[in-house]
Amino acid sequence: MTLNPIIGISHKTYFGYHQTQQWCLQVADLLRHLPAEQVSRLQLFTFPAMPALDVTLQSFAGTSMATGAQNICAAPPGAWTGESSAAMVQEMGCRYVELGHAERRRYFGETTEIINQKIDMAYASHLTPVICIGEDQKMAAEEAVRYAIGQVQALLAHRGNKALPATLFAWEPQWAIGASEPAGDDYIRQVCRELRRHLQQHYGPQFQVIYGGSAGPGLLSRLWPDVDGIFLGRFAHQPEAFASILAEAQKIVAPRTDQA
């Protein structure tokens, strides 16, 4: 099955409200000026800060860019002051949710049990979870594969053999984020390829793997097709930088567009 390149972007909380709006409008304008037949073959999503969800949804209306939430509550709607329910962000128009990021695990005490509860909420609300996994210390690629599969199994194995909805795993080796010497291409390809093989053998082709450890220009072209896409951070916070990634993705899909 031929899949389309995935490009995700997280704003974290680097942007304020108006800066988020400006970025969204600039990127939306960029998307509207690209060949529609190529952009339609890309799977695009962005995670703004929670207060900017609505303006992001409005800015990208009519484009191929989907919007997602950086977090959701682990419980159904109710007496959870300060939380955001999966049902509400889905009602707003969000299609994705980011779960299990290393920052949430490290600084907010999110355990595997909590992340599992949030996955349940995402599935129940028809949100596609983008689940972050990855080792915190550098290790051989074979060890990293086993580590990643172990994380996946802790999140999914108890769900049995029932069919599960589309799910993305963002493999982000924590030691590589912001490092002067990030993970090498061969290392990334091996881990993502073997992790994807495990996921699709056990859960189906709707499970995909994207890479998110210090992703930047040229990386998608070098890693494709051993990864399904990339998950961008601060590099994509400049619209012109994001445009360079889109240009790479267009080159990947262009031959298929020409053959269509």
C-alpha positions in Angstrom: 0.0 0.0 0.0 1.4 3.4 -1.0 1.1 5.9 1.8 1.4 9.6 1.8 4.2 11.5 3.6 3.2 12.8 7.0 4.3 16.2 8.3 3.4 17.3 11.8 4.3 20.5 13.7 4.1 21.3 17.4 4.2 24.9 18.6 4.5 23.9 22.3 4.1 27.3 24.0 6.7 29.2 22.1 4.0 31.4 20.3 1.6 33.8 21.8 -2.0 34.0 20.5 -1.4 36.6 17.8 1.9 35.0 16.7 0.1 31.7 16.3 -2.6 33.4 14.2 0.1 35.0 12.0 1.9 31.7 11.5 -1.3 29.9 10.6 -2.4 32.5 8.1 1.0 32.5 6.4 1.2 28.7 6.2 -2.4 28.5 5.0 -1.6 31.0 2.2 1.4 28.9 1.3 -0.7 25.8 1.1 -3.3 27.5 -1.1 -0.6 28.4 -3.7 0.8 24.9 -4.0 -0.4 22.4 -6.6 -3.6 20.9 -5.2 -2.9 17.4 -6.6 0.4 17.2 -4.7 -0.8 18.8 -1.4 -3.7 16.4 -1.3 -1.2 13.6 -1.2 0.3 14.9 2.0 -0.9 14.2 5.5 -0.4 17.5 7.4 -1.3 18.5 11.0 -0.3 21.1 13.5 -0.5 21.3 17.3 -0.9 24.9 18.5 -1.1 25.8 22.2 -4.5 25.0 23.6 -5.9 28.6 23.8 -5.2 29.0 20.1 -7.1 25.9 18.8 -10.0 27.9 17.5 -8.0 30.5 15.6 -5.9 27.7 14.1 -9.0 25.8 12.9 -10.4 29.0 11.4 -7.1 29.9 9.7 -6.7 26.5 8.0 -10.3 26.0 7.0 -10.4 24.8 3.4 -6.8 23.7 3.4 -5.2 20.3 3.8 -3.7 21.2 7.2 -5.5 19.5 10.1 -5.4 20.8 13.7 -4.8 18.8 16.8 -4.5 19.4 20.6 -1.2 19.0 22.5 -3.0 17.2 25.3 -6.4 16.0 26.5 -7.9 14.9 29.9 -7.5 11.3 30.8 -11.2 11.2 31.9 -14.5 11.9 30.3 -16.0 15.4 30.5 -16.8 16.3 34.1 -15.4 17.9 37.2 -11.8 18.3 36.0 -10.9 21.9 36.4 -8.2 23.2 34.0 -8.4 20.2 31.7 -9.6 19.9 28.1 -11.8 16.9 27.2 -11.2 14.9 24.1 -14.9 15.2 23.3 -14.7 19.0 23.3 -11.5 19.3 21.1 -13.1 16.9 18.7 -16.3 19.0 18.7 -14.3 22.1 17.8 -13.0 20.3 14.7 -9.7 18.9 15.9 -8.6 15.6 14.3 -5.4 14.7 16.1 -4.0 14.7 19.7 -0.4 14.5 20.9 0.1 12.1 23.8 2.9 10.8 25.9 5.5 13.4 25.1 8.7 13.2 27.1 8.0 16.5 28.7 4.6 15.3 29.9 6.2 12.2 31.3 9.1 13.9 33.0 7.6 17.2 34.3 3.9 16.3 34.7 4.3 12.8 36.0 2.4 11.1 33.2 2.6 7.4 33.6 1.9 4.6 31.1 -1.4 4.1 32.8 -2.4 7.8 32.3 -1.3 7.8 28.7 -3.3 4.7 28.1 -6.4 6.4 29.6 -5.8 9.3 27.2 -5.5 6.9 24.2 -8.9 5.5 25.2 -10.3 9.0 25.3 -8.8 9.8 21.9 -10.2 6.6 20.3 -13.6 7.2 21.8 -13.7 10.7 20.4 -12.4 9.7 17.0 -9.2 11.6 17.4 -6.0 10.2 15.9 -3.4 9.9 18.6 0.2 10.9 17.9 1.9 8.9 20.6 5.5 10.0 21.5 8.0 7.3 22.5 11.8 7.0 22.6 14.8 6.1 24.6 16.4 8.7 27.0 19.9 7.4 26.6 21.9 6.6 23.5 22.1 2.9 22.7 22.6 0.6 19.7 19.9 0.6 17.1 18.9 -3.0 17.9 18.5 -2.0 21.6 16.5 1.1 20.6 14.1 -1.1 18.5 13.5 -3.3 21.5 13.0 -0.3 23.8 10.5 1.2 21.4 8.6 -2.0 20.9 8.5 -2.4 24.7 6.9 1.0 25.1 4.4 0.2 22.3 3.5 -3.1 24.0 2.9 -1.4 27.3 0.4 0.9 25.6 -1.3 -1.5 23.3 -0.9 -5.2 24.3 -3.8 -5.2 26.8 -6.1 -4.1 24.0 -6.2 -7.7 22.6 -6.9 -8.6 19.0 -9.7 -6.1 18.4 -9.2 -3.7 15.4 -7.8 -0.3 16.5 -8.2 3.0 14.7 -5.4 4.8 12.8 -2.6 5.7 15.2 0.7 7.4 14.7 3.8 6.7 16.8 6.3 9.6 16.9 9.7 8.0 17.7 11.7 10.7 19.4 15.0 9.5 20.9 15.2 12.0 23.8 19.0 12.1 23.8 19.0 13.4 20.2 16.6 16.4 20.8 18.7 19.5 20.5 21.9 17.5 20.5 25.0 18.7 18.7 25.3 15.3 17.0 21.7 14.0 16.4 20.9 10.4 15.6 22.4 9.2 12.3 20.3 8.5 9.3 21.0 4.8 9.3 20.1 4.5 13.0 16.8 6.3 12.4 15.9 4.3 9.4 16.6 1.0 11.1 14.6 1.8 14.3 11.6 3.3 12.4 11.5 0.5 9.8 11.6 -2.3 12.4 9.1 -0.5 14.7 6.7 0.0 11.8 7.1 -3.7 10.8 6.1 -4.7 14.3 3.2 -2.4 14.5 1.7 -3.3 11.1 2.2 -7.1 11.7 0.4 -6.9 15.1 -2.1 -4.0 14.6 -2.5 -3.3 10.9 -1.4 -0.9 8.1 -3.3 2.0 9.8 -0.4 2.2 12.3 2.4 4.5 11.1 5.7 5.8 12.4 7.1 9.3 12.1 10.4 10.6 13.4 10.7 13.6 15.7 14.2 13.9 17.1 15.7 17.2 15.9 14.0 16.9 12.5 15.0 19.5 9.9 15.7 20.2 6.2 16.7 17.3 4.0 15.8 14.7 6.6 12.5 13.5 5.2 14.1 13.0 1.7 17.0 10.9 3.3 14.7 8.8 5.5 11.9 8.1 3.1 10.4 5.5 2.7 11.7 3.9 5.9 9.7 6.4 7.9 6.1 7.6 7.2 7.0 11.2 7.9 8.5 13.6 10.3 7.4 15.6 13.4 8.8 19.1 13.5 9.4 21.5 16.3 11.1 24.9 16.3 12.6 24.5 12.8 9.1 24.8 11.4 8.2 27.8 13.5 9.4 29.9 10.5 6.9 29.6 7.7 9.7 29.8 5.1 11.5 26.9 6.8 8.3 24.8 6.8 8.0 25.7 3.1 11.3 23.9 2.5 10.0 20.7 4.1 6.9 20.9 2.0 9.1 21.2 -1.1 10.8 17.9 -0.1 7.5 16.2 0.4 6.3 17.5 -3.0 9.3 15.8 -4.7 8.4 12.5 -3.0 4.8 12.6 -4.2 5.4 14.2 -7.6 6.2 10.9 -9.5 3.0 9.4 -8.2 1.1 12.5 -9.2 2.5 12.4 -12.7 1.4 8.7 -13.0 -2.1 9.4 -11.8 
